[in-house]
Amino acid sequence: MNNFKLKKNDLFVEDISIKKLAGKFATPFYCYSSNAIINKFKKFESPFRNSDTIICYAVKANPNIAILKILSNLGAGAEVVSVGELRRALKAGIKAKKIVFSGVGKKFSEIKFAIEKNILQINIESIEELELITKIAKNLRKKVQIGIRINPNIDAKTHTKISTGREEDKFGLNIETAKKIFLNYRSNPNLDIVGLSVHIGSQIMSLSPFKKAFLKIKNFIKKINKNEKIIKFLDLGGGIGINYKDEKIINFNSYAKIISDISNDLGCKLILEPGRILVAESGILVTRVLFIKKNKKKTFAIIDTGMNDLLRPALYDAYHDIQSIKKGIGRKSLYTIVGPICETADTFAKNKLLNRLNTGEILFFKNVGAYGASMSSSYNSRPIIMELIIHKKNFSIIRTEDTVLNQISREKIPSWVSKIK
Ligand SMILES: Cc1ncc(COP(=O)(O)O)c(C=O)c1O
């Protein structure tokens, strides 16, 4: 079902009019379709339903507690990369035994909290991290389940800034180091090293890099498990891309097939960590045109949302389609769509052909449910914006807009400053 429909000079998200919402609430705001999330999760999960698999949603894609709760109700676990994400996942009711903790730079306090909460697994990314976990676990008299994140040296053929599986990337450990870890740490009474994990990047559009990476891991598991079943958990990460602009996406059944082909004779429990694919298409960013400005080269449409609300275009040159909710008539024009932030990087589209835009007109960005709100900031002292979710005929605010007063209230002027002349 298509949860976003343009009709009668309006956009409907499920049964709710965006024109009405934009009349009620100040723009910009994020707006999600709950059905889009529910349907995508069910579709993704379906080929894995009869296998021993935990779908650990990558919280970084969109950490809103309401979205976590929806996914938790559908049976998802969580993949987290900070204690903040871990707290959110627990608060949303995700069982600790369905949570894996990844990331190259976990702090002492974060590791301690994760161990105290008895989460399923900590995926380690360095020997120093493993040493620290050992110490903390010993002090707490706990045995911690460990996964070793492998860097398979595979190029995911995605944007370089979201490639994570090449040797030059900071993520994971090579197979030689992983072997040493098994030799040197396996008998440690505070560690239960039973997992391997791999995540080679995000917005991956072809199965081939997955296949190559998974095969490397499979061969390694076969060696390690030759005489004794040491590896019991195989975490294959996330990374499936979505269609932002005329891109052909990976078929879930084909993805599931390569996973079953590599894993069916290993007897491991599977963990998958999808993020973007579950939520990206569920979200739009609603904005208004502030001004139209022409110079000799361009016509700018200056809108009321900026790179602080949606960073992906500035950070990765990422494409997000932008449309008006109005059905266009008459001549089209080329617009460069920019935000109000004092950076030239605050550009969302160059020379985009759109129906004639007017000041105050409502536009929306598509496919911003993942890495949209989650990457937002208050740069230029712009408050973090509101998030709404729609469920059929109802809408709910799932994050209120921050305020500048709130931001300022956390800042302090030391007394000595007043003496400066
Ligand atoms: C370890 C790990 N797992 C899963 C994900 C989710 O990736 P995606 O949103 O592309 O599915 C990420 C994202 O970078 C990650 O770092």
The ligand as a Gaussian input file, in Angstrom:
#p B3LYP/6-31G(d) Opt

LIG

0 1
 C       27.194000      -1.859000      12.925000
 C       26.053000      -1.335000      12.127000
 N       24.989000      -2.135000      11.943000
 C       23.913000      -1.713000      11.237000
 C       23.879000      -0.475000      10.658000
 C       22.663000      -0.064000       9.871000
 O       22.950000       0.178000       8.557000
 P       21.770000       0.491000       7.536000
 O       21.003000       1.614000       8.065000
 O       22.468000       0.811000       6.275000
 O       20.959000      -0.756000       7.423000
 C       24.968000       0.376000      10.806000
 C       24.966000       1.702000      10.156000
 O       25.912000       2.293000       9.827000
 C       26.091000      -0.060000      11.574000
 O       27.147000       0.730000      11.767000

